[in-house]
Every structure is written in C-alpha cells, then in structure tokens.
Amino acid sequence: MISNRHLVFMEVAQQKSFSKASQALFISQPAVSVHIKGLEEHYKTKLFERKGLQIELTEAGRLLYNRLLTVLHIQQETEFDISVIHDQQQATGVLNLGASTTAALYILPKVMSAFHREYPLVNITLLNRNSEIVLQALLDKEINIGVTEEKGQLSNITYQSFLKDQIVAVCSKHNPLARKKPYQPKDLLQMPVAIRERGSGTLEAIKQGLQRNKIRLNDLQIKVRLGGTEALKNFLLESNCVGFLSTRSIAKELQHGELTILSFDNLRIERNFYFIQRKGETSELNKRFIKMAKSIYNY
C-alpha cells in the first residue's frame, strides 16, 4: 500500500504547489511541508525545486513520482481483481478515463452509467480533452483508458477499434446556404467556415476527407476556430458560417430543426474511434469496461 506521505507527495507534484495540494487534500500547508520534508530526509535528496512562482520535480522527484504512479495502478487493479471475486456489486477500484470531445459528451456517458449500475463502488472519472491531450495523459499515466479518433503508430500504445462515426457539414436553418442542395465539394471554397481547434481528432478527419476531394484545409475561408463541439455548435446556431460536426453531437438540433445538414456530392467524412491503452496493460477493470462499451454499441 502507498503511504499517506507518498500520496501527499504525488498531490504536490500534480498541483505544482504546496498550497493547492493542501486545499485538495484538506490538510494544512505546514502538514504538507512536514510530509515532503520527511520523504526528502528518508531518500536523502531534494524532491522539489522552485522555479519562479511554481515548484518543479527534481530528477529524483520525477523518478519517485513515476514509480509511485506504477505502484498506484497496480494497487488499484489488485483491489478490484480481489474484490470482484466475491461480489460484483461490492467490487471497488478506480477507473480513470480520457476521451476526445465527441466521445466524452455523446458516447461514453451511456457506457459509464451502465458500468456504474454493474459496479456501483468503482470510482470513475472522465477527462474531456482533444485527442493529443488524451494521448499524453495516457502516456503520463494519468488515465487508464483513452478514446480517440486517431490510430497512431506509437509502439508503447495499443489501439483497439470501438465504433465508427460520421462527420457532416451543417449550418443554422436561418443560413441562406441551407436553402440550396446538393452542393459540390468545391463550393466549400466560397463558404465562410468555422472549425475546431488544432489537435482535434475531428479536425484531422475533416482534413483527410477534404484531401480526397483535392481541397486543402487552408483553402477554406476559415473565419473562426473554436475549442470544443458545444462551442462550435452554439456558434453555428447564431452565425452564417458552415461547420463540420459529428452526427452524434447534433441529434437534438436536427430533431428540433435548428441545424441543417448540407448535402455535398462525393464528400463523405468518416472516422473510427479507438480505445487506447498502454502496451502490456492487463487490468481486469479495463477489460470489463471495454467489453461493456462494445456490447452497448453492438460492436
């Protein structure tokens, strides 16, 4: 078991602040300092150094932090594996998920809800960021499972197919562009466009779809870049721009007639979602979550 002193150290490392760590742990700042001083005396080395207004891990501190992350994951996996043998409803553990926006907002909540009913004592968290950040969080051992739109080539990451998704061009029902159809892909070059931020898996899928029609992303009249599906969707509702969104993210707006899908001949943008894990991951908790997700979406 990881000691309380080591848990305090990990919180300080994550927060890069003694005061923020004390607030997160609900203990006094002097108590945090005592724990860190005790560890430094035990290991006979400094674990933190001050850089400007923040503190950073020393080389020894980084080594200790990474080792503790590994130990913590083993501890959490063991806790679940043992407890689930006796009673599934009483099984305990921690499942830290990370997903790109579309998956986090419109796909995983259904799975998480079902999983919580099966394993009510398992603590589940979800990090909602773009694909690049989710991948980095997995590499940094901040999450157990990621869901992204891209299948990369990293040798220390495994990619497991989850489900397919379609991205379509949409605009407000009040937009004059909503009255004409179908369009040709080249017509996009004359339209004002709003897109997602760089690093977004959605943006990468759009880029590849346009390239198949010999259109570069930079050829478009990009007026706005927005960070997140909801921000883009709400902007499109009030603007004369065209945007690209997953059909999963606009079901309600289409049903209520607030957004209109623009039809383009020979322009079909699809992508695959993947479960990503660190290579060699054998967690039973991870396996059960992925199995449930695939069963819910009839993979």
C-alpha positions as CSV (number, residue, x, y, z in Angstrom):
1,M,0.0,0.0,0.0
2,I,1.2,3.5,-0.8
3,S,1.8,5.5,2.3
4,N,-0.1,8.7,3.1
5,R,3.2,10.6,2.9
6,H,3.7,9.4,-0.7
7,L,0.1,10.3,-1.6
8,V,0.8,13.9,-0.4
9,F,4.0,14.0,-2.5
10,M,2.0,12.9,-5.6
11,E,-0.6,15.6,-5.0
12,V,2.1,18.3,-4.7
13,A,3.7,17.0,-7.8
14,Q,0.5,17.2,-9.7
15,Q,-0.6,20.6,-8.4
16,K,3.0,22.0,-8.5
17,S,2.1,23.9,-5.4
18,F,2.1,23.2,-1.6
19,S,-0.9,25.4,-1.0
20,K,-3.0,23.9,-3.8
21,A,-2.1,20.4,-2.6
22,S,-3.2,21.3,1.0
23,Q,-6.5,22.6,-0.3
24,A,-7.1,19.4,-2.4
25,L,-6.2,17.2,0.5
26,F,-8.0,19.2,3.2
27,I,-4.9,19.4,5.4
28,S,-2.8,22.4,6.4
29,Q,0.1,23.7,4.3
30,P,2.6,23.1,7.2
31,A,1.4,19.5,7.3
32,V,2.1,19.1,3.6
33,S,5.6,20.5,4.2
34,V,6.2,18.1,7.0
35,H,5.3,15.1,4.8
36,I,7.6,16.3,2.0
37,K,10.5,17.1,4.4
38,G,10.1,13.6,5.9
39,L,10.4,12.0,2.4
40,E,13.4,14.1,1.5
41,E,15.1,13.0,4.7
42,H,14.2,9.4,4.0
43,Y,15.6,9.4,0.4
44,K,18.4,11.8,1.4
45,T,17.7,14.1,-1.6
46,K,15.6,17.1,-2.6
47,L,12.4,16.2,-4.4
48,F,11.3,19.7,-5.5
49,E,12.9,22.8,-6.6
50,R,11.4,26.3,-7.0
51,K,11.2,27.8,-10.5
52,G,9.6,31.2,-10.5
53,L,6.2,31.1,-8.8
54,Q,5.9,27.4,-9.2
55,I,7.8,24.3,-7.9
56,E,9.1,21.5,-10.2
57,L,10.2,18.0,-9.5
58,T,13.9,17.3,-9.3
59,E,15.4,14.4,-11.2
60,A,14.9,12.3,-8.1
61,G,11.4,13.6,-7.7
62,R,10.4,12.7,-11.2
63,L,11.8,9.2,-10.7
64,L,9.9,8.7,-7.5
65,Y,6.7,10.1,-9.0
66,N,6.8,7.8,-12.0
67,R,7.5,4.8,-9.8
68,L,4.6,5.7,-7.5
69,L,2.2,6.0,-10.4
70,T,3.1,2.4,-11.4
71,V,2.6,1.2,-7.9
72,L,-0.7,3.1,-7.5
73,H,-2.1,1.5,-10.7
74,I,-1.0,-2.0,-9.5
75,Q,-2.7,-1.3,-6.1
76,Q,-5.9,-0.2,-7.7
77,E,-6.0,-3.1,-10.2
78,T,-5.4,-5.6,-7.3
79,E,-8.1,-4.0,-5.2
80,F,-10.6,-4.5,-8.0
81,D,-9.5,-8.0,-9.0
82,I,-9.7,-9.3,-5.5
83,S,-13.0,-7.6,-4.5
84,V,-14.8,-8.6,-7.7
85,I,-14.2,-12.3,-7.0
86,H,-16.5,-12.3,-4.0
87,D,-19.2,-9.8,-5.0
88,Q,-19.5,-7.8,-8.2
89,Q,-21.8,-5.2,-6.6
90,Q,-19.2,-4.7,-3.8
91,A,-16.2,-4.5,-6.1
92,T,-14.0,-1.5,-5.5
93,G,-11.5,0.2,-7.7
94,V,-10.6,3.4,-9.7
95,L,-11.2,3.8,-13.4
96,N,-9.7,7.0,-14.9
97,L,-10.9,7.6,-18.5
98,G,-9.9,10.1,-21.0
99,A,-11.8,10.9,-24.3
100,S,-11.9,13.4,-27.1
101,T,-14.9,15.7,-27.0
102,T,-17.4,13.7,-29.2
103,A,-16.8,10.5,-27.3
104,A,-16.7,12.2,-23.9
105,L,-20.0,14.1,-24.4
106,Y,-22.1,11.8,-26.6
107,I,-20.8,8.3,-26.5
108,L,-19.2,7.3,-23.1
109,P,-21.8,8.7,-20.7
110,K,-24.2,5.9,-21.7
111,V,-21.4,3.3,-21.0
112,M,-20.3,4.9,-17.8
113,S,-23.9,4.9,-16.5
114,A,-24.3,1.2,-17.3
115,F,-21.0,0.4,-15.8
116,H,-21.8,2.2,-12.6
117,R,-25.0,0.2,-12.2
118,E,-22.9,-3.0,-12.5
119,Y,-20.1,-1.8,-10.3
120,P,-21.5,0.9,-8.0
121,L,-18.4,1.2,-5.8
122,V,-15.9,1.7,-8.6
123,N,-14.8,5.3,-8.7
124,I,-15.0,6.6,-12.4
125,T,-13.5,9.9,-13.7
126,L,-13.5,11.2,-17.2
127,L,-11.0,13.7,-18.7
128,N,-12.6,15.6,-21.7
129,R,-9.8,16.9,-23.9
130,N,-8.8,16.8,-27.6
131,S,-7.0,13.6,-28.9
132,E,-3.5,14.9,-28.4
133,I,-4.0,15.7,-24.7
134,V,-5.8,12.4,-24.1
135,L,-2.9,10.5,-25.6
136,Q,-0.4,12.5,-23.5
137,A,-2.5,11.8,-20.3
138,L,-2.3,8.1,-21.1
139,L,1.5,8.3,-21.6
140,D,1.8,10.2,-18.3
141,K,-0.3,7.5,-16.5
142,E,-3.0,10.0,-15.6
143,I,-5.7,7.8,-17.1
144,N,-6.2,4.1,-17.6
145,I,-8.1,4.1,-20.9
146,G,-8.4,6.7,-23.6
147,V,-10.9,7.0,-26.5
148,T,-9.6,8.9,-29.5
149,E,-10.3,9.3,-33.2
150,E,-6.8,8.5,-34.4
151,K,-4.9,5.3,-34.7
152,G,-1.3,6.3,-34.1
153,Q,2.0,4.5,-34.6
154,L,3.4,4.6,-31.0
155,S,5.0,1.3,-30.1
156,N,4.1,1.7,-26.4
157,I,0.3,2.2,-27.1
158,T,-2.2,-0.4,-28.2
159,Y,-5.2,0.6,-30.3
160,Q,-8.5,-1.3,-30.2
161,S,-11.4,-0.5,-32.6
162,F,-14.5,0.8,-30.9
163,L,-17.0,2.3,-33.3
164,K,-17.5,4.4,-36.5
165,D,-18.7,8.0,-36.7
166,Q,-19.8,10.3,-39.5
167,I,-19.0,14.0,-39.7
168,V,-21.2,16.2,-41.7
169,A,-21.3,19.9,-42.9
170,V,-24.0,21.8,-41.1
171,C,-25.3,25.3,-40.7
172,S,-28.2,27.2,-39.0
173,K,-31.6,26.7,-40.5
174,H,-31.7,30.5,-40.9
175,N,-28.5,30.5,-43.0
176,P,-29.2,31.2,-46.7
177,L,-26.9,28.3,-47.6
178,A,-29.4,25.9,-46.0
179,R,-31.8,26.5,-49.0
180,K,-29.7,25.1,-51.8
181,K,-28.7,21.5,-52.2
182,P,-26.9,19.4,-53.2
183,Y,-23.5,21.2,-53.4
184,Q,-20.2,20.2,-55.0
185,P,-17.2,19.9,-52.7
186,K,-15.6,22.9,-54.5
187,D,-18.5,25.1,-53.4
188,L,-17.0,24.9,-49.9
189,L,-14.3,27.3,-51.0
190,Q,-16.8,30.1,-51.3
191,M,-18.4,29.5,-47.9
192,P,-17.5,31.1,-44.5
193,V,-16.3,28.2,-42.3
194,A,-15.9,27.7,-38.5
195,I,-13.8,24.8,-37.4
196,R,-12.4,23.1,-34.3
197,E,-9.1,23.9,-32.7
198,R,-5.8,22.4,-33.8
199,G,-5.1,19.0,-32.2
200,S,-8.8,18.0,-32.5
201,G,-9.4,14.5,-33.9
202,T,-12.5,15.9,-35.7
203,L,-10.3,18.4,-37.5
204,E,-7.9,15.7,-38.6
205,A,-10.8,13.7,-40.1
206,I,-12.1,16.7,-41.9
207,K,-8.7,17.4,-43.3
208,Q,-8.4,13.9,-44.7
209,G,-11.9,14.0,-46.1
210,L,-11.3,17.2,-48.0
211,Q,-7.9,15.9,-49.3
212,R,-9.8,13.1,-51.0
213,N,-11.6,15.9,-53.0
214,K,-8.3,17.7,-53.6
215,I,-9.2,20.5,-51.2
216,R,-6.7,21.7,-48.5
217,L,-7.9,22.9,-45.2
218,N,-6.1,26.2,-45.7
219,D,-8.0,26.7,-48.9
220,L,-11.2,27.2,-46.9
221,Q,-12.4,30.7,-45.8
222,I,-11.9,29.9,-42.1
223,K,-13.4,32.7,-40.0
224,V,-13.4,31.2,-36.5
225,R,-11.6,28.4,-34.6
226,L,-13.4,27.1,-31.6
227,G,-12.3,24.8,-28.8
228,G,-15.0,22.2,-28.3
229,T,-18.0,20.7,-30.0
230,E,-20.6,22.6,-27.9
231,A,-18.9,26.0,-28.6
232,L,-18.8,25.3,-32.3
233,K,-22.4,24.1,-32.4
234,N,-23.7,27.1,-30.5
235,F,-21.7,29.5,-32.7
236,L,-23.2,27.9,-35.9
237,L,-26.7,28.4,-34.5
238,E,-26.1,32.2,-34.4
239,S,-23.9,32.7,-37.4
240,N,-23.8,32.5,-41.2
241,C,-20.9,30.0,-41.1
242,V,-20.7,26.4,-42.1
243,G,-19.1,23.9,-39.7
244,F,-18.4,20.2,-39.5
245,L,-19.8,18.2,-36.7
246,S,-20.4,14.5,-35.7
247,T,-23.9,13.3,-36.4
248,R,-23.9,12.0,-32.8
249,S,-23.4,15.6,-31.5
250,I,-26.3,17.2,-33.3
251,A,-29.1,14.7,-33.0
252,K,-31.2,17.1,-30.8
253,E,-30.6,20.2,-33.0
254,L,-31.6,18.2,-36.1
255,Q,-34.7,16.9,-34.5
256,H,-35.7,20.4,-33.4
257,G,-34.9,21.8,-36.9
258,E,-32.3,24.2,-35.5
259,L,-29.4,22.9,-37.7
260,T,-29.5,21.7,-41.3
261,I,-27.1,19.2,-42.9
262,L,-25.7,20.5,-46.2
263,S,-25.5,17.8,-48.9
264,F,-22.3,17.5,-50.9
265,D,-21.9,15.1,-53.7
266,N,-18.9,12.7,-53.2
267,L,-18.0,14.2,-49.9
268,R,-18.2,11.7,-47.1
269,I,-16.2,12.1,-43.9
270,E,-16.0,9.1,-41.6
271,R,-13.7,8.2,-38.7
272,N,-13.1,5.4,-36.3
273,F,-13.0,5.7,-32.5
274,Y,-10.3,3.6,-30.8
275,F,-9.7,2.5,-27.2
276,I,-6.1,3.3,-26.4
277,Q,-4.1,1.7,-23.5
278,R,-0.5,1.5,-22.5
279,K,1.1,-1.6,-24.0
280,G,1.1,-4.5,-21.6
281,E,-2.0,-3.3,-19.8
282,T,-3.7,-6.3,-18.3
283,S,-6.3,-4.7,-15.9
284,E,-9.4,-6.7,-15.5
285,L,-11.3,-3.5,-14.8
286,N,-10.2,-2.0,-18.2
287,K,-11.3,-5.2,-19.9
288,R,-14.7,-5.2,-18.4
289,F,-15.3,-1.6,-19.3
290,I,-14.3,-2.0,-22.9
291,K,-16.4,-5.2,-23.2
292,M,-19.4,-3.4,-21.9
293,A,-18.9,-0.4,-24.2
294,K,-18.7,-2.7,-27.3
295,S,-21.8,-4.6,-26.2
296,I,-23.8,-1.4,-25.8
297,Y,-22.8,-0.1,-29.2
298,N,-23.2,-3.6,-30.8
299,Y,-19.6,-3.8,-31.9
